[in-house]
Amino acid sequence: MQQIPMNASALPRFFVFNQQEFHAAIGDNDGLGKEILAIVLNELPTRIRNIQNGIKQSETGQLRREMHDLKGVVGLLGCSSLYQQISALKLGDQSIDQQQLLSLHSISERLKMLEKDLLLFSKMELPS
């Protein structure tokens, strides 16, 4: 069994969120960072539910709007990999094909991971 160094447990592991890119986007403005995190953490659960409902109901219009809005949010947060995944998703007016469906589910799961990352980050980095 491999032992983990004591100091390694003190460092958080973010799965989607990129702390360095977020700091680069907001600069040294912790107030702005707190405000952005509060807004995103407040809206993210609703957006995830909207995506899941859009998938169930094959609502491509709703899904396109959510993807457009989320692209800006995840870009601001510095989540470049998720940003690229959302950007690559092209939803037309027709029904959702199998590849798009898989991508939407993947995005939804990554957004859940992002929410957990942001909750951890907001507790450790930007205390009230």
C-alpha positions in Angstrom: 0.0 0.0 0.0 1.4 3.4 -1.0 1.6 6.0 1.6 0.4 9.5 0.9 2.7 12.3 2.2 1.1 14.3 5.0 1.1 17.6 3.1 -0.5 16.0 0.0 -3.8 15.6 1.9 -3.9 19.4 2.6 -4.0 20.2 -1.1 -7.4 20.0 -2.7 -8.0 18.1 -5.9 -10.2 19.9 -8.3 -11.6 17.8 -11.1 -13.1 20.5 -13.4 -12.3 23.8 -11.9 -8.9 25.5 -12.7 -7.9 27.7 -9.9 -5.0 29.4 -11.8 -7.2 30.3 -14.8 -9.9 31.7 -12.5 -7.4 33.9 -10.7 -6.0 35.0 -14.0 -9.5 36.0 -15.1 -10.4 37.9 -11.9 -7.0 39.3 -11.1 -6.4 40.1 -7.5 -10.0 41.0 -6.9 -11.2 38.6 -4.2 -14.5 40.5 -3.9 -15.2 39.8 -7.5 -14.2 36.2 -7.0 -16.6 35.8 -4.1 -19.4 37.4 -6.1 -18.9 35.2 -9.1 -18.7 32.1 -7.0 -21.9 33.0 -5.1 -23.8 33.6 -8.3 -22.5 30.5 -10.0 -23.2 28.3 -7.0 -26.7 29.7 -6.7 -27.5 29.1 -10.4 -25.6 25.9 -11.2 -28.1 23.4 -9.7 -31.0 24.9 -11.7 -28.9 24.8 -14.9 -28.0 21.1 -14.3 -31.7 20.3 -13.8 -32.6 22.3 -16.9 -30.1 20.2 -18.9 -31.5 17.0 -17.5 -35.1 18.0 -18.2 -34.1 19.2 -21.7 -32.6 15.8 -22.4 -35.7 13.9 -21.1 -38.0 16.1 -23.2 -35.7 16.5 -26.2 -35.9 20.3 -25.9 -33.1 21.3 -28.2 -34.0 25.0 -27.9 -33.7 24.9 -24.1 -30.5 22.9 -24.3 -29.0 25.3 -26.8 -29.7 28.3 -24.5 -28.3 26.5 -21.5 -25.1 25.5 -23.4 -24.7 29.1 -24.6 -25.0 30.5 -21.1 -22.9 27.8 -19.5 -20.1 28.3 -22.1 -19.6 31.9 -20.8 -19.8 30.8 -17.2 -17.3 28.0 -17.4 -15.0 30.2 -19.5 -15.0 32.8 -16.8 -14.3 30.1 -14.2 -11.2 28.9 -16.2 -12.6 25.5 -17.0 -11.1 25.3 -20.4 -11.7 21.6 -21.0 -15.4 21.9 -20.2 -15.6 25.1 -22.2 -14.2 23.2 -25.2 -16.6 20.3 -24.7 -19.6 22.6 -24.6 -18.3 24.6 -27.6 -17.9 21.4 -29.7 -21.5 20.4 -29.0 -23.6 21.5 -32.0 -27.3 21.3 -31.4 -29.6 21.9 -34.3 -33.3 22.2 -34.5 -33.8 18.5 -35.1 -33.9 15.8 -32.4 -30.8 15.0 -30.4 -28.6 12.2 -31.9 -26.8 9.5 -29.9 -23.4 11.3 -29.9 -25.0 14.6 -28.7 -26.9 12.7 -26.0 -23.7 11.2 -24.7 -22.0 14.6 -24.8 -24.9 16.2 -22.9 -24.8 13.6 -20.2 -21.1 14.0 -19.9 -21.4 17.8 -19.6 -24.1 17.4 -17.0 -21.9 15.1 -14.9 -18.9 17.4 -15.3 -21.1 20.3 -14.1 -22.0 18.3 -11.0 -18.2 17.8 -10.4 -17.7 21.5 -11.0 -20.3 22.4 -8.4 -18.4 20.2 -5.8 -15.1 21.8 -6.8 -16.5 25.3 -6.4 -18.0 24.5 -3.0 -14.6 23.3 -1.8 -12.8 26.2 -3.4 -15.1 28.8 -1.9 -14.6 27.3 1.6 -10.8 27.2 1.4 -9.9 30.1 -0.7 -12.5 32.8 -0.2 -13.7 32.7 3.4 -16.3 35.2 4.4 
